[in-house]
Amino acid sequence: MHNYLLNWKSLQPDTDHFEHLTITKIVINSDVFCTVQARLYNGLSLFLKTKAQVPLIRIKSPDSSAYLTLFQKMLISIINQKKKKLSRFYEGHYETVKNWPDWEETLSQNNHILNDERICQAGWIEHEALFGCVRMHHSQISLSPGLVHQSNGGILILSLRTLLEQPFMWKRLKKILVNQRYEWYSLDHTRSLPIEIPSIPMHFRLILVGEEDALAEFENIDPELTYTSLYAEFENNIYLSDDTAFINWKRWVQNIADSLTCPVLSPDFWPILIREAVRWTGDHKILPLNLEWIGYQLQESELYCHDSIIKGEDLKNALNTRLWREGFLLEKMLHDILHNQIHIETDGEKIGQINALSVIEFPGHPRIFGEPTRISCIVHFGDRGLTDIERQVELAGNLHAKGIMILESWLMTELKLDHTMPFSSSLVFEQSYEEIDGDSASLAALCALISALALQPINQKIAVTGSIDQLGRVQSIGKVNEKIEGFFRICRKRTLNGTQGVIIPSSNIQNLSLHEEVINAVRNGKFSIWSVSTVAEALVLLTGIEWKKKDKPCLLRSIQDRITKISQHNTREYISLLHWFKRSK
């Protein structure tokens, strides 16, 4: 059995390893997009070559103008690199309509738009802007081309969500794609066009960009076209498998900085960005490729830059100021805890009481906050087993219920019970007034239950997070950084004395990227973080007593002895009741 007290260096990603790596030291493919987004690059390349009757590709990607613009630039780059141009699918022209002397002139003015080869993109677009319209003014008719005309013979990139929210727009667009012809319609559906305008050949390649839910909805609306179209994904993250992968990420960030015309990024800027990036992805080996997240960090850092170079201190100031600016609700939560409106103990020992770690999300708020939650458990005589009050009053989700059922199953296995538990216990998340979900508190709940059964107190200076399986192994949880920092803030406000700390799953070490204040406190011995792999390891840290020890006092033996006494007491009561019944006859 091992209990690991983490060193401060393991609480953040190792940025020292990457400091010697620069873009010029390792030669890699000059086009970072085809390297970082290899699958998407392959999909776009095939899309340009496809001879399908309806040339369509669906791209799973964030649905914003930044990504639509990126795909537009990448298509232009691919075409230029291959030195091939898309064939013009429409080379015709309108015939002059009789009795309209200026009609021929109108057509000649718009003809260059119809023939011009383009790659166009749009996020939200209205019907008229997409398909164009026929206008009349003082008996003069003019044709106003839309985006489909500008894309004729080229490529059209559209937001999928836009089409889903305007279904009639998709029906008309699909008709154009399938029939390869465009027909003019009146904007007013109650009136026809004043003159018949001949249809024109139209053929363009269509790219639909959307999130997973939009793609799923599109599949339900048009399953046949979904199955016959190409599919590609924009990868939001890059895995740091080697040094080259890091350099590719660095070049990706640099390209975004260049597109935003940001100042030069100094060498000390990168370690700070990496630590914040790991908080975003939740893994030391994964860095984000998200255009908007990276752009946000760069642009906000630039606000604190006082010369022609963005330094690490600029990003650090931006992050600290952002935390303060968005921290009003956090301060309010801390105030309630410090003034005992919410009871959280960070000193002493209690039987059947433990500090679990949770996160709180406020609708519309950009930040997730970590906050400790007090779990208490009371055990008394009876045979009802474990009662989860949260589940009983329907304040718990399915994942929470699953976690409670797993811990109950593990405990019955350890106690070697082939029937229901010979005691009644109630478990509750104190001062919880909204629905909770997730199984990240199942380890803490189990420890509180064992403490109440064994009548052994739990150290209130230590908070716990982690889920468990039926074999007693501790499993990883999400938002580990926020959870640790939530308990640390309370301990710091009261007084850090070197005995407080947090227990986390060992598998979560790779997710750590803690705030500088927490790292300094651990480095100076004022705060501790332990990692555990099993329930037994956590119990030793919390109670100072081992869970299972052959021929020596342990928590398991204490519970078994108590169950034996309860069983003997119940047996004596049953015998006494039986004797009384016989005498009464």
C-alpha positions as CSV (number, residue, x, y, z in Angstrom):
1,M,0.0,0.0,0.0
2,H,1.4,3.4,-1.0
3,N,0.2,6.9,-0.2
4,Y,1.8,9.4,-2.5
5,L,2.5,13.0,-1.3
6,L,2.9,14.9,-4.5
7,N,5.9,17.1,-5.1
8,W,5.2,20.7,-6.2
9,K,6.7,20.0,-9.5
10,S,4.1,17.5,-10.4
11,L,1.3,20.0,-9.9
12,Q,1.9,21.6,-13.3
13,P,3.1,20.6,-16.7
14,D,6.8,20.3,-17.3
15,T,7.4,23.3,-19.4
16,D,11.2,23.1,-19.0
17,H,11.3,20.3,-21.5
18,F,10.0,22.5,-24.3
19,E,12.1,25.6,-23.6
20,H,14.9,24.5,-25.9
21,L,12.6,23.9,-28.7
22,T,12.2,26.6,-31.3
23,I,10.6,26.6,-34.7
24,T,13.9,27.0,-36.5
25,K,15.7,24.0,-34.8
26,I,13.6,21.3,-36.3
27,V,12.6,21.2,-39.9
28,I,8.9,20.2,-40.4
29,N,6.3,20.6,-43.1
30,S,5.9,24.2,-44.1
31,D,2.1,23.9,-44.1
32,V,1.2,23.5,-40.4
33,F,-2.5,22.9,-41.3
34,C,-1.9,19.7,-43.2
35,T,0.3,18.4,-40.4
36,V,-1.9,19.4,-37.4
37,Q,-5.2,18.8,-39.1
38,A,-4.1,15.8,-41.3
39,R,-7.5,14.1,-41.3
40,L,-9.3,17.3,-42.2
41,Y,-6.7,18.1,-44.9
42,N,-7.3,14.7,-46.4
43,G,-11.0,15.2,-46.4
44,L,-10.8,18.6,-48.1
45,S,-8.4,17.2,-50.7
46,L,-10.8,14.4,-51.6
47,F,-13.6,16.9,-51.6
48,L,-11.9,18.9,-54.4
49,K,-11.5,15.7,-56.5
50,T,-14.9,14.1,-55.9
51,K,-17.1,13.4,-58.9
52,A,-20.2,12.8,-56.9
53,Q,-23.4,14.2,-58.4
54,V,-23.9,16.2,-55.1
55,P,-20.4,17.2,-54.0
56,L,-20.9,17.7,-50.3
57,I,-18.7,17.4,-47.2
58,R,-19.8,17.7,-43.6
59,I,-17.2,19.1,-41.2
60,K,-17.6,18.7,-37.5
61,S,-16.2,21.9,-36.1
62,P,-17.1,24.9,-33.9
63,D,-19.6,26.9,-35.9
64,S,-18.2,30.4,-36.0
65,S,-16.8,32.9,-38.5
66,A,-13.2,32.2,-37.4
67,Y,-13.5,28.5,-38.6
68,L,-15.4,29.3,-41.8
69,T,-12.7,31.8,-42.7
70,L,-10.0,29.3,-41.8
71,F,-11.5,26.6,-44.1
72,Q,-11.8,29.1,-46.9
73,K,-8.1,30.1,-46.6
74,M,-7.1,26.4,-46.4
75,L,-9.0,25.5,-49.6
76,I,-7.4,28.4,-51.5
77,S,-4.0,27.2,-50.2
78,I,-4.6,23.6,-51.3
79,I,-5.7,24.7,-54.7
80,N,-2.7,27.0,-55.1
81,Q,-0.3,24.3,-53.9
82,K,-1.6,21.8,-56.4
83,K,-1.6,24.5,-59.1
84,K,-5.0,23.3,-60.2
85,K,-8.1,25.3,-60.7
86,L,-11.6,24.1,-60.3
87,S,-13.4,23.7,-63.7
88,R,-16.1,26.2,-64.4
89,F,-19.3,24.4,-64.4
90,Y,-21.3,27.3,-66.0
91,E,-20.0,29.1,-69.1
92,G,-23.4,30.1,-70.6
93,H,-25.2,33.4,-70.7
94,Y,-28.7,34.7,-70.7
95,E,-30.6,35.2,-73.9
96,T,-31.9,38.7,-74.5
97,V,-35.6,38.9,-73.6
98,K,-37.7,40.8,-76.1
99,N,-39.5,43.9,-75.3
100,W,-37.0,44.8,-72.5
101,P,-34.5,47.1,-74.2
102,D,-32.1,47.2,-71.1
103,W,-32.3,43.5,-70.3
104,E,-29.2,42.6,-72.3
105,E,-27.2,45.3,-70.5
106,T,-28.4,44.0,-67.1
107,L,-27.3,40.5,-67.9
108,S,-23.9,41.6,-69.2
109,Q,-23.3,43.5,-65.9
110,N,-24.0,40.3,-63.8
111,N,-22.4,37.9,-66.2
112,H,-18.9,38.2,-64.7
113,I,-20.3,37.3,-61.2
114,L,-21.9,34.2,-62.6
115,N,-18.8,33.0,-64.4
116,D,-16.2,34.0,-61.8
117,E,-14.7,31.1,-59.9
118,R,-14.8,31.8,-56.1
119,I,-14.7,30.2,-52.7
120,C,-17.3,31.9,-50.6
121,Q,-18.4,31.4,-47.0
122,A,-21.1,32.7,-44.7
123,G,-22.3,32.1,-41.1
124,W,-25.8,33.4,-40.7
125,I,-27.3,34.3,-44.0
126,E,-30.8,35.3,-45.1
127,H,-32.7,33.8,-48.0
128,E,-32.3,36.8,-50.3
129,A,-28.5,37.1,-49.6
130,L,-28.0,33.4,-50.4
131,F,-30.2,33.0,-53.5
132,G,-30.4,36.5,-54.8
133,C,-33.6,38.2,-56.1
134,V,-35.3,39.9,-59.0
135,R,-35.9,43.6,-58.4
136,M,-38.2,46.0,-60.2
137,H,-38.0,49.8,-60.0
138,H,-40.0,52.0,-62.4
139,S,-40.6,49.2,-64.8
140,Q,-36.9,48.3,-64.8
141,I,-35.9,44.8,-63.9
142,S,-32.5,44.0,-62.4
143,L,-31.1,40.7,-61.2
144,S,-29.4,40.8,-57.8
145,P,-27.1,37.8,-57.5
146,G,-26.7,35.9,-54.3
147,L,-23.9,33.8,-52.7
148,V,-24.8,30.8,-54.8
149,H,-24.2,32.8,-57.9
150,Q,-20.8,34.0,-56.6
151,S,-20.0,30.3,-55.8
152,N,-21.1,29.0,-59.2
153,G,-18.2,26.9,-60.5
154,G,-16.5,27.1,-57.1
155,I,-17.1,26.3,-53.4
156,L,-19.7,27.4,-50.9
157,I,-19.0,27.1,-47.2
158,L,-22.1,27.5,-44.9
159,S,-23.0,27.2,-41.3
160,L,-25.1,24.1,-40.9
161,R,-27.0,25.6,-38.0
162,T,-28.2,28.4,-40.3
163,L,-29.7,25.9,-42.7
164,L,-31.3,23.9,-39.9
165,E,-33.0,26.9,-38.5
166,Q,-34.3,27.9,-42.0
167,P,-35.5,24.6,-43.4
168,F,-37.0,26.0,-46.6
169,M,-33.6,27.5,-47.4
170,W,-32.0,24.0,-47.3
171,K,-34.8,22.5,-49.5
172,R,-34.1,25.1,-52.2
173,L,-30.3,24.7,-51.9
174,K,-30.6,21.0,-52.1
175,K,-32.7,21.3,-55.2
176,I,-30.1,23.4,-56.9
177,L,-27.3,20.9,-55.9
178,V,-29.3,17.9,-57.2
179,N,-30.7,19.4,-60.4
180,Q,-27.6,21.6,-61.1
181,R,-29.8,24.4,-62.2
182,Y,-30.9,27.7,-60.7
183,E,-34.3,29.2,-61.1
184,W,-35.4,32.7,-60.2
185,Y,-38.3,33.1,-57.8
186,S,-40.3,36.1,-56.7
187,L,-39.6,37.3,-53.1
188,D,-43.3,37.6,-52.7
189,H,-44.7,34.1,-52.7
190,T,-48.2,35.5,-53.5
191,R,-47.0,37.0,-56.7
192,S,-45.2,35.5,-59.7
193,L,-42.4,37.2,-61.6
194,P,-43.5,39.8,-64.1
195,I,-41.6,38.0,-66.8
196,E,-40.2,34.6,-67.3
197,I,-36.5,34.4,-66.6
198,P,-34.7,31.3,-68.0
199,S,-32.9,29.0,-65.5
200,I,-29.2,28.7,-65.6
201,P,-26.8,25.8,-65.1
202,M,-25.3,25.9,-61.6
203,H,-22.8,23.6,-60.0
204,F,-20.8,24.3,-56.9
205,R,-19.3,22.2,-54.1
206,L,-20.9,22.6,-50.7
207,I,-19.2,22.5,-47.3
208,L,-21.5,22.4,-44.2
209,V,-19.8,23.2,-40.9
210,G,-21.5,22.4,-37.6
211,E,-21.2,21.0,-34.1
212,E,-22.1,17.4,-33.2
213,D,-25.7,18.1,-32.4
214,A,-26.2,20.0,-35.7
215,L,-24.7,17.1,-37.6
216,A,-27.0,14.6,-35.8
217,E,-30.0,16.8,-36.6
218,F,-29.0,17.0,-40.3
219,E,-28.7,13.2,-40.4
220,N,-32.3,12.9,-39.2
221,I,-33.5,15.4,-41.8
222,D,-31.6,14.1,-44.8
223,P,-30.2,10.6,-44.1
224,E,-29.6,9.7,-47.8
225,L,-27.4,12.7,-48.5
226,T,-25.6,12.2,-45.2
227,Y,-24.5,8.7,-46.1
228,T,-23.3,9.7,-49.6
229,S,-21.4,12.8,-48.5
230,L,-17.8,13.1,-47.2
231,Y,-17.1,13.7,-43.5
232,A,-14.2,15.3,-41.7
233,E,-13.4,16.8,-38.3
234,F,-11.6,19.8,-37.0
235,E,-9.4,18.4,-34.2
236,N,-9.7,20.8,-31.2
237,N,-6.5,19.4,-29.5
238,I,-3.1,18.1,-30.4
239,Y,-1.4,15.2,-28.5
240,L,2.2,15.9,-27.6
241,S,3.6,12.6,-28.7
242,D,7.1,14.1,-29.4
243,D,8.9,17.4,-29.7
244,T,7.8,17.9,-33.3
245,A,4.2,17.9,-32.1
246,F,4.9,20.7,-29.7
247,I,6.6,22.7,-32.4
248,N,3.6,22.3,-34.7
249,W,1.4,23.6,-31.9
250,K,3.7,26.5,-31.4
251,R,3.6,27.3,-35.1
252,W,-0.2,27.0,-35.0
253,V,-0.4,29.6,-32.2
254,Q,2.1,31.8,-34.0
255,N,-0.1,31.7,-37.2
256,I,-3.1,32.8,-35.2
257,A,-1.1,35.6,-33.6
258,D,0.1,36.7,-37.1
259,S,-3.5,36.7,-38.3
260,L,-4.5,38.9,-35.4
261,T,-1.5,41.2,-36.0
262,C,-0.3,40.6,-32.4
263,P,3.1,41.8,-31.3
264,V,6.0,39.4,-31.1
265,L,5.7,36.6,-28.5
266,S,8.6,36.4,-26.1
267,P,10.1,33.1,-25.0
268,D,8.8,33.4,-21.4
269,F,5.3,33.8,-22.8
270,W,5.0,30.2,-23.9
271,P,5.4,28.4,-20.4
272,I,2.5,30.5,-19.0
273,L,0.4,29.8,-22.1
274,I,1.1,26.0,-21.8
275,R,0.0,25.9,-18.2
276,E,-3.2,27.7,-19.0
277,A,-3.7,25.5,-22.0
278,V,-3.4,22.4,-19.9
279,R,-6.2,23.7,-17.6
280,W,-8.3,24.1,-20.7
281,T,-7.7,20.6,-22.1
282,G,-7.2,18.8,-18.7
283,D,-4.1,16.9,-19.7
284,H,-0.4,17.5,-19.6
285,K,0.0,15.8,-23.0
286,I,-2.8,17.6,-24.8
287,L,-2.8,21.2,-26.0
288,P,-5.7,23.1,-27.6
289,L,-6.0,24.1,-31.2
290,N,-9.2,26.0,-30.6
291,L,-9.0,29.2,-32.6
292,E,-11.1,31.3,-30.4
293,W,-9.6,30.2,-27.1
294,I,-6.0,30.9,-28.4
295,G,-7.1,34.2,-29.9
296,Y,-8.7,35.3,-26.6
297,Q,-5.5,34.6,-24.6
298,L,-3.4,36.5,-27.2
299,Q,-5.7,39.5,-27.5
300,E,-6.2,39.9,-23.8
301,S,-2.4,39.6,-23.1
302,E,-1.8,42.4,-25.7
303,L,-3.9,44.7,-23.6
304,Y,-1.2,44.5,-20.9
305,C,1.7,44.8,-23.3
306,H,3.5,48.1,-23.1
307,D,6.0,47.6,-25.9
308,S,6.4,45.6,-29.1
309,I,6.7,42.2,-27.4
310,I,4.2,40.2,-25.4
311,K,5.9,38.7,-22.4
312,G,4.9,36.0,-19.9
313,E,4.1,38.7,-17.3
314,D,1.5,40.2,-19.6
315,L,-0.4,36.9,-19.9
316,K,-0.1,36.4,-16.2
317,N,-1.5,39.8,-15.5
318,A,-4.3,39.1,-17.9
319,L,-5.2,35.8,-16.2
320,N,-5.0,37.2,-12.7
321,T,-7.1,40.2,-13.6
322,R,-9.6,38.0,-15.4
323,L,-10.0,35.8,-12.3
324,W,-10.6,38.9,-10.1
325,R,-13.0,40.4,-12.6
326,E,-15.1,37.2,-12.8
327,G,-14.7,36.4,-9.1
328,F,-17.6,38.2,-7.4
329,L,-19.6,35.0,-7.0
330,L,-16.5,33.2,-5.8
331,E,-16.0,35.9,-3.1
332,K,-19.6,35.6,-2.1
333,M,-19.3,31.8,-1.6
334,L,-16.1,32.3,0.5
335,H,-17.9,34.9,2.6
336,D,-20.8,32.5,3.3
337,I,-18.3,29.7,4.4
338,L,-16.1,32.0,6.5
339,H,-19.2,33.4,8.3
340,N,-20.6,29.9,8.9
341,Q,-23.6,30.4,6.7
342,I,-22.3,27.3,5.0
343,H,-20.6,24.9,7.5
344,I,-17.3,23.6,6.3
345,E,-14.8,22.5,8.9
346,T,-11.1,22.6,8.2
347,D,-9.8,21.6,11.6
348,G,-10.3,18.8,14.1
349,E,-11.8,15.3,13.6
350,K,-15.4,14.1,13.2
351,I,-17.1,10.7,13.0
352,G,-19.2,10.2,9.8
353,Q,-18.4,13.6,8.4
354,I,-16.0,14.5,5.5
355,N,-15.2,17.3,3.1
356,A,-15.9,16.3,-0.5
357,L,-15.0,18.5,-3.5
358,S,-17.4,19.7,-6.1
359,V,-17.7,22.3,-8.8
360,I,-20.5,24.9,-9.3
361,E,-21.6,26.3,-12.6
362,F,-23.7,29.4,-12.8
363,P,-25.8,29.8,-16.0
364,G,-24.3,32.6,-18.1
365,H,-21.1,32.8,-16.0
366,P,-17.9,32.1,-17.8
367,R,-16.1,30.4,-15.0
368,I,-16.5,27.2,-13.0
369,F,-15.8,27.4,-9.3
370,G,-14.6,24.7,-7.0
371,E,-16.3,24.4,-3.6
372,P,-16.1,21.9,-0.8
373,T,-19.2,20.0,0.2
374,R,-19.9,18.5,3.7
375,I,-21.1,14.9,3.5
376,S,-22.4,13.4,6.7
377,C,-23.5,9.9,7.5
378,I,-25.4,8.5,10.6
379,V,-25.6,4.8,11.4
380,H,-28.2,3.2,13.7
381,F,-29.8,-0.1,14.5
382,G,-32.1,-1.5,11.8
383,D,-32.1,-3.4,8.5
384,R,-32.9,-0.7,5.9
385,G,-29.3,-0.6,4.6
386,L,-28.0,2.7,3.1
387,T,-30.4,5.5,2.5
388,D,-29.2,8.1,0.1
389,I,-31.3,11.2,1.1
390,E,-30.4,13.0,-2.1
391,R,-31.8,10.2,-4.2
392,Q,-34.8,9.8,-1.9
393,V,-35.9,13.4,-2.4
394,E,-35.0,13.4,-6.1
395,L,-32.2,15.9,-5.8
396,A,-29.6,13.6,-7.4
397,G,-29.0,12.6,-10.9
398,N,-28.4,9.1,-12.4
399,L,-24.6,9.3,-12.2
400,H,-24.8,10.2,-8.5
401,A,-27.2,7.3,-7.8
402,K,-24.9,5.0,-9.7
403,G,-21.9,6.0,-7.6
404,I,-23.8,5.4,-4.3
405,M,-24.9,2.0,-5.5
406,I,-21.3,1.0,-6.4
407,L,-19.9,2.0,-3.0
408,E,-22.7,0.0,-1.3
409,S,-21.8,-3.0,-3.5
410,W,-18.1,-2.8,-2.7
411,L,-18.7,-2.5,1.1
412,M,-21.0,-5.5,1.1
413,T,-18.3,-7.5,-0.7
414,E,-15.6,-6.4,1.7
415,L,-17.8,-7.3,4.7
416,K,-18.7,-10.7,3.0
417,L,-22.4,-10.2,3.4
418,D,-24.8,-12.3,1.4
419,H,-27.8,-10.4,2.5
420,T,-28.8,-6.8,3.1
421,M,-26.7,-4.8,5.5
422,P,-27.6,-5.4,9.2
423,F,-27.8,-1.7,10.0
424,S,-29.6,1.5,8.8
425,S,-27.6,4.5,7.7
426,S,-28.4,7.8,6.1
427,L,-26.1,9.7,3.8
428,V,-26.6,13.4,2.9
429,F,-24.9,16.2,1.2
430,E,-25.4,18.9,3.7
431,Q,-26.8,22.3,2.7
432,S,-27.4,21.2,-0.8
433,Y,-30.6,22.7,-2.2
434,E,-30.2,22.0,-5.9
435,E,-29.8,18.8,-7.9
436,I,-26.4,17.3,-7.9
437,D,-25.0,14.7,-10.3
438,G,-21.8,12.9,-11.0
439,D,-19.9,10.2,-9.1
440,S,-16.8,12.2,-8.1
441,A,-18.0,12.3,-4.5
442,S,-18.5,8.5,-4.2
443,L,-15.0,8.0,-2.6
444,A,-15.8,10.7,0.0
445,A,-19.3,9.2,0.7
446,L,-17.8,5.8,1.2
447,C,-15.2,7.1,3.7
448,A,-17.9,8.9,5.6
449,L,-20.0,5.7,5.8
450,I,-17.0,3.6,6.9
451,S,-16.2,6.2,9.6
452,A,-19.7,6.0,10.9
453,L,-19.7,2.2,10.9
454,A,-16.3,1.8,12.5
455,L,-16.8,4.8,14.9
456,Q,-13.5,6.2,13.8
457,P,-13.2,10.0,13.2
458,I,-12.1,11.5,9.9
459,N,-9.5,14.3,9.7
460,Q,-11.4,17.5,8.7
461,K,-8.2,19.2,7.5
462,I,-8.3,16.9,4.4
463,A,-10.8,17.1,1.6
464,V,-11.4,14.2,-0.8
465,T,-12.4,13.8,-4.5
466,G,-12.6,10.7,-6.7
467,S,-15.0,8.0,-7.9
468,I,-14.7,4.3,-7.2
469,D,-15.4,1.1,-9.0
470,Q,-16.8,-2.2,-7.5
471,L,-13.2,-3.4,-6.9
472,G,-12.3,-0.5,-4.7
473,R,-10.1,1.3,-7.2
474,V,-10.2,5.1,-7.2
475,Q,-11.0,6.5,-10.6
476,S,-10.2,9.9,-12.1
477,I,-12.7,12.8,-12.0
478,G,-13.1,16.1,-13.9
479,K,-12.2,19.7,-13.0
480,V,-9.6,18.5,-10.5
481,N,-7.7,21.9,-10.6
482,E,-10.8,23.9,-9.7
483,K,-11.7,21.4,-6.9
484,I,-8.3,21.6,-5.3
485,E,-8.2,25.4,-5.5
486,G,-11.7,25.7,-4.0
487,F,-10.6,24.0,-0.8
488,F,-7.2,25.7,-0.8
489,R,-8.9,29.2,-0.8
490,I,-10.9,28.4,2.3
491,C,-7.8,27.0,4.2
492,R,-5.8,30.1,3.1
493,K,-8.5,32.5,4.3
494,R,-8.6,30.8,7.7
495,T,-4.9,30.0,8.1
496,L,-2.6,27.6,6.4
497,N,-0.8,25.6,9.0
498,G,0.8,22.8,6.9
499,T,-1.6,20.1,8.0
500,Q,-4.4,20.8,5.4
501,G,-4.6,19.2,2.0
502,V,-6.5,17.3,-0.6
503,I,-6.7,13.7,-1.7
504,I,-7.1,13.1,-5.4
505,P,-7.0,10.0,-7.7
506,S,-3.5,9.0,-8.9
507,S,-4.8,9.0,-12.5
508,N,-5.5,12.8,-12.1
509,I,-1.9,13.7,-11.7
510,Q,-1.5,14.3,-15.5
511,N,-4.4,16.8,-15.3
512,L,-2.9,19.1,-12.7
513,S,-2.1,22.7,-13.7
514,L,-2.7,24.6,-10.5
515,H,-2.6,28.2,-9.7
516,E,0.7,29.6,-8.7
517,E,-0.5,30.3,-5.1
518,V,-1.3,26.6,-4.6
519,I,2.1,25.5,-6.0
520,N,4.0,27.9,-3.7
521,A,2.0,26.7,-0.7
522,V,2.9,23.1,-1.5
523,R,6.5,24.0,-2.1
524,N,6.7,25.8,1.3
525,G,5.0,22.9,3.1
526,K,1.9,24.9,3.9
527,F,-0.5,22.7,1.9
528,S,-0.4,19.0,0.8
529,I,-1.8,17.0,-2.1
530,W,-1.9,13.2,-2.0
531,S,-2.7,10.8,-4.7
532,V,-4.3,7.5,-4.1
533,S,-5.2,4.5,-6.2
534,T,-7.5,2.5,-3.8
535,V,-10.1,3.1,-1.1
536,A,-7.7,1.6,1.5
537,E,-5.0,4.2,0.8
538,A,-7.5,7.1,1.2
539,L,-8.8,5.7,4.5
540,V,-5.3,5.5,6.0
541,L,-4.7,9.2,5.3
542,L,-8.2,10.2,6.6
543,T,-8.3,8.1,9.8
544,G,-4.8,7.1,10.5
545,I,-6.0,3.4,10.6
546,E,-5.6,0.8,7.9
547,W,-8.6,-0.6,6.3
548,K,-7.5,-4.3,6.4
549,K,-4.8,-5.8,8.6
550,K,-4.5,-9.4,9.5
551,D,-4.6,-10.1,13.2
552,K,-4.3,-6.4,14.0
553,P,-6.8,-3.6,14.7
554,C,-8.2,-2.2,11.5
555,L,-11.3,-0.5,10.2
556,L,-12.7,-3.6,8.7
557,R,-12.4,-5.5,12.0
558,S,-14.1,-2.7,13.9
559,I,-17.1,-2.8,11.6
560,Q,-17.3,-6.6,11.7
561,D,-17.2,-6.5,15.5
562,R,-19.9,-4.0,15.6
563,I,-22.1,-6.0,13.2
564,T,-21.5,-9.1,15.4
565,K,-22.7,-7.2,18.5
566,I,-25.7,-5.9,16.7
567,S,-26.6,-9.4,15.6
568,Q,-26.1,-10.8,19.1
569,H,-28.3,-8.1,20.5
570,N,-31.0,-8.7,18.0
571,T,-30.8,-12.5,18.7
572,R,-31.2,-11.9,22.4
573,E,-34.2,-9.7,21.8
574,Y,-35.8,-12.3,19.6
575,I,-35.3,-15.1,22.2
576,S,-36.7,-12.9,25.0
577,L,-39.7,-12.1,22.8
578,L,-40.2,-15.8,22.1
579,H,-40.1,-16.7,25.8
580,W,-42.6,-14.0,26.6
581,F,-44.9,-15.3,23.9
582,K,-44.7,-18.8,25.3
583,R,-45.5,-17.7,28.8
584,S,-48.4,-15.7,27.7
585,K,-50.2,-18.7,26.3
